[in-house]
Structure formats: structure tokens, C-alpha cells
Amino acid sequence: MRPFRSVTSRAAVLDRPDVDTDQIMPKQFLKRIERTGFAEFLFYDWAKDPDFELNRPEAQGAKILLTGRNFGCGSSREHAPWGLQEYGFEAIVAPSFGDIFRTNCVKIGLVPVVLPQEQVKALMAEPGELTVDLESQTAGPYRFEFDAFERECLLQGLDDIGRALQHEDEIAAYETAHPARFATTAL
């Protein structure tokens, strides 16, 4: 996972509440186990409409998504954040997120920013270029809160494996001092 400090980009606006993970990444596309190949299926059913928000020229190339409350509710599929990130989004700004969706975003380096609804609406009203800065914890003119541990992991680019590898010497020392009780190579 690469470190995230800030992103400055035009923002795409998807002013819809309660967007569930089945709309973000429909179930028929969950057959892959890799993290790639999902962008083309993002919002698959909605994207068929030529006037769908992300089909509009002003949304093209946006790295920031402004959206409604409870974004990413529903099932816990990791494929939804994978698709959003592969599509090009680096940060999502919403009044609230589905809990598991939010956690899945943080684990892959996709930054979920929570702002009060009136602030998100103000950003949507002027959706031009926007900066989301995790170091200063600001999205445009607004300050946001972020869990300190998750923030540090994102700033350093550490996913779960990266955090474990920071302790590689300690893990090796422990394994040397505590030999296996039975041979695991036969398993």
C-alpha cells in the first residue's frame, strides 16, 4: 500500500444516500479473488444510464468522490473499495459510511472522510477542484476527525502485512526461541 498524505483533484458528486455495496460492485462480478479488474463493473447497473453522475464529463478523472450518508452500507464485500480505488478514487467524502466498508477502505489505502452533511452539501454545490489532506485533516475548508492509528497507517502506507513486517526480527527471534511442538511441514 502506498502512503497517502493528500490528494488535490476535481471531485465527482454522487448525491445519493444509502448507496450499498451491491450497487457499488454487483454480486455477479465477485468471482475474482485478485484486487484488479473491478473498475469496469463499478456502479454497473447505474452506469448504463448515460446521465449517471460518474458518466458526466465533469466527473471524468476525479480522484475524490463526494457522496451521501451511509455510503457503502450492506454486505462486507472488499470488492467495492477495490473497484472504487482501481477506478481512480483516492478519497471518499460522506456524512457517514457503512462500518465494514469504511474499514475495508482504510485497509487498502482508500481514505474515507466523514464530514457533517451540511459541509458535504456545501462541497457538492461547488464541486470543482478539492484537496483532501490527511496530514492536516482537512477537506477543502473543513476539518475532519480521523482515528489516530488508522491515520498513521495511511500516512506510512502500512497495511496489515506491512505492520507485521515492521516486527520481522522480533517474530523471527520468537520463533527461534519457541520451536514448533510438531512438524508442520507434514501438514
SULRAWO-V224865 format. One record per pair of residues at least 24 apart in sequence whose ideal C-beta (glycine too) atoms are under 8 Angstrom apart, sorted by the first residue. I is the first residue (numbers start at 1). GAP is how many residues later the second one is. Records with the same first field share a line. If there is no record, write none. Layout:
BEGIN
I: GAP + GAP
END
This chain:
BEGIN
1: 107 + 108 + 156 + 157 + 158 + 161
2: 107 + 155
3: 151 + 152 + 153 + 154
4: 86 + 105 + 107 + 130 + 150 + 151 + 153
5: 128 + 129 + 130 + 150
6: 125 + 126 + 127 + 128 + 129 + 130
7: 56 + 57 + 83 + 84 + 104 + 124 + 125
8: 121 + 122 + 123
9: 52 + 53 + 54 + 55 + 81 + 120 + 121
10: 48 + 49 + 51 + 52 + 53 + 54 + 117 + 118 + 119 + 120
11: 51 + 53 + 54 + 55 + 82 + 112 + 116 + 117 + 118 + 119
12: 41 + 42 + 46 + 47 + 50 + 52 + 53 + 54 + 77 + 115
13: 40 + 46 + 53 + 54 + 111 + 114
14: 39 + 40 + 51 + 52 + 53 + 54
15: 38 + 51 + 52 + 53 + 109
16: 51 + 52
17: 51 + 52 + 53
18: 50 + 51 + 52 + 55
19: 48 + 49 + 51 + 52 + 53 + 54
20: 52 + 53 + 54 + 55 + 78
21: 51 + 52 + 53 + 54 + 55 + 56 + 58 + 59 + 77 + 80
22: 52 + 53
24: 48 + 56 + 59 + 60
25: 52 + 54 + 55 + 57 + 58
29: 50
30: 47 + 49
32: 47
35: 47 + 51 + 73
36: 46 + 50
37: 49
38: 41 + 44 + 45 + 48
39: 44 + 47 + 48 + 49
41: 42
42: 41 + 42 + 45
58: 69
61: 27
62: 26 + 27
63: 25 + 26 + 27 + 28
64: 25 + 26 + 27 + 28 + 29 + 66 + 68
65: 24 + 26 + 27 + 28
66: 27 + 28 + 54 + 57 + 58 + 61 + 64
67: 25 + 26 + 27 + 53
68: 26 + 27 + 52
69: 25 + 26 + 27 + 48
70: 24 + 25 + 26 + 27 + 28
71: 25 + 26 + 27 + 30
72: 25 + 26 + 28 + 29 + 30 + 33
73: 25 + 28
74: 24 + 27
76: 24 + 25 + 28
78: 26 + 30
80: 24
81: 24 + 27 + 29
82: 26
84: 26
85: 24 + 25
90: 42
91: 41 + 48
93: 27 + 30 + 39 + 46
94: 26
95: 25
106: 44 + 47 + 48
107: 52 + 53
108: 51
109: 45 + 48 + 50
111: 43
113: 26 + 31 + 33
114: 30 + 31
115: 24 + 27 + 29
END
